[in-house]
Amino acid sequence: MADIRTNYNYEQPRPGKITLTELRDNVWEYENDWNKSLFDCCTDAKICFCAFVCPWCFWCELFSRAGECLCTPIFVPLATLTLRTKLRTGFRIKGTVANDCVITTFCSPCASIQLLNELNAQGL
């Protein structure tokens, strides 16, 4: 019998490869919550001190840990907002862009500490 060729690629799954097993009704319904509340920012005094006293240094470290250029918070307006939205959508955490905007505008150090806690919880 002749070989039948198809356009399908039967590749074995590789470790670390994400596969979608079921379709969701609404892809924008996120299922996760933040690992720590916004107001858990003062549980570690050293981190709290750094975030409130020297936010630029704290932001540079945070952006570097998130895989972004460490100079981003210095040169890009609203950089903390964009990082919060990126991490929230990447980790499928419930929330909205409007909520991210309000939190990063009025309590940027607390939001930054929450982002650091989330990166730590995710092992990054």
LINRAUR-V726661 format. One record per backbone hydrogen bond with DSSP energy under -0.5 kcal/mol. NH is the residue of the N-H (numbers start at 1). CO is the residue of the C=O. E is the energy in kcal/mol with one decimal. If there is no record, write none. Layout:
nh & co & e
NH & CO & E
NH & CO & E
This chain:
nh & co & e
5 & 3 & -0.6
10 & 8 & -0.7
11 & 9 & -1.5
17 & 14 & -2.0
21 & 19 & -0.6
29 & 26 & -1.5
30 & 28 & -1.1
32 & 92 & -2.3
40 & 37 & -1.5
41 & 38 & -0.5
43 & 40 & -1.3
45 & 43 & -0.6
48 & 44 & -2.5
49 & 45 & -2.6
50 & 46 & -2.3
51 & 47 & -2.5
52 & 48 & -2.0
53 & 49 & -2.7
54 & 50 & -1.8
58 & 54 & -2.0
59 & 55 & -3.0
60 & 56 & -2.2
61 & 57 & -2.1
62 & 58 & -2.4
63 & 59 & -3.0
64 & 60 & -2.0
65 & 61 & -2.3
66 & 62 & -1.5
67 & 64 & -1.3
68 & 63 & -2.8
72 & 69 & -1.7
74 & 71 & -1.1
75 & 71 & -1.7
76 & 72 & -2.5
77 & 75 & -0.6
79 & 76 & -1.2
82 & 78 & -2.0
83 & 79 & -2.4
84 & 80 & -2.5
85 & 81 & -2.4
86 & 82 & -2.4
87 & 83 & -2.7
88 & 84 & -2.5
89 & 85 & -2.4
90 & 86 & -2.5
91 & 87 & -2.4
92 & 89 & -0.8
93 & 88 & -3.2
94 & 32 & -3.1
100 & 96 & -2.1
101 & 97 & -2.4
102 & 98 & -2.2
103 & 99 & -2.5
104 & 100 & -2.5
105 & 101 & -1.6
106 & 102 & -2.4
107 & 103 & -2.2
111 & 107 & -2.3
112 & 108 & -2.5
113 & 109 & -2.2
114 & 110 & -2.2
115 & 111 & -2.0
116 & 112 & -2.3
117 & 113 & -2.6
118 & 114 & -2.0
119 & 115 & -2.4
120 & 116 & -2.4
121 & 117 & -2.4
122 & 118 & -2.0
123 & 120 & -1.0
124 & 119 & -3.0
